[in-house]
Amino acid sequence: MSTDVKSMHMGQITSFFIPTVTLVGQNCSTQIPDRLKSLGGKKPLIVTDQGIVAVGILKQITDILDAAGMQYAVYDKTVPNPTDNNVAEATEAYKSNGCDSLITLGGGSSHDCGKGVGFVVSNGGKIHDYEGVDKSSKPFPPYVAVNTTAGTASEMTRFCIITDTSRKVKMAIVDWRCTPSVAIDDPVLMMGMPPSLTAATGMDALTHAVEAYVSTAATPMTDACAEKAMEYINRYLRRAVANGKDMEAREGMCYAQYLAGMAFNNASLGHVHAMAHQLGGFYDLPHGECNAILLPHVCEYNLISSRRRFGRIAKLLGERVDGLSPTDASQAAIKAIRILSKDVGIPEGLIALGKKYGKEVKEEDIPTMTANAQKDACGLTNPRIMSDAAVAAIYKAAL
């Protein structure tokens, strides 16, 4: 582990948030009914999306609940960047079906939408009321988060990202009360994930690990998690993209993304996420790929603040840095990130990404996205202070 401990936190109180229980391993999803019952849940609302329905994962879970004799309701209209409207609809489904608990099933979108429901049914009001840090005052209903992708770590974090459709902005909600009581990472549920989604979510996990590692709020605990996450991503992501049936790679990525989640859930993130959130809110582009495209650009800007840490990142991502100067070693981290991104098929720029999804990313939108990125809470722990001009320049460079 890196010896470059951030001395500013030595002697200060730090916090560390994770679910009460986490299950990782093949077929651990069979324990959902027992775990929910142990929390007092009798009739959950399952929050998921049409993709999960289409590939049969929802049926796998409902079969488990049926076998256990557990009643449930389903909300399956979550969109890739979940909206305030999704939260309102799902909340109505929770109330009208007499639910008393939550199961979120999917990747970050389903978990975020379900967390939004938890805020509103337990605390009242609208989801917009909880934008910011620790705005809730009452505990969530019993909550089990079942992950189907290896990237967002939303099944174990205190983060909830919801698009405000009126402002076209992603609201960053950070609240310890939305940390799931039980997190489930079953690699069997991830076997059918297509290569492009495997790549996008894997690069999302890498972004979490890198940003947490150089965050101004990093601690020895988050460093340990981030380092192991990067090591595992380098070892397993290419394999998981190449062959989705590679169970060892799938399970390895389960651990990698969870470790990265432990890191950023407690050290927070940086300007990659602050900027990526705007691309998702403005153009409805996939979060993981936005992160992947922005990551080397923001890291390059941040190099002078954390050279030794970036040198360590290079080594964890497979670069030979022994004997290199701190400057050259840190530059090798950027090289490694670009190579991994290319190997797993991430588009080379934002314009290409937009075309992939039928969207037009416009340079004229950069001033608005820059202003919104500068208000995003994730940027507060970026290791280098970033001016409006710097943010705009990175958006332009990433086009």
Helices and strands as residue ranges (DSSP letters): G 7-9, E 21-24, G 28-31, H 32-38, E 44-47, H 50-54, H 57-67, E 73-75, H 84-96, E 101-106, H 108-123, G 127-130, E 132-133, E 143-147, E 159-164, E 169-174, G 176-178, E 182-185, G 187-190, H 195-214, H 220-242, H 247-267, H 271-283, H 287-302, G 303-305, H 307-316, H 326-343, H 350-356, G 363-365, H 366-373, G 377-381, H 388-398
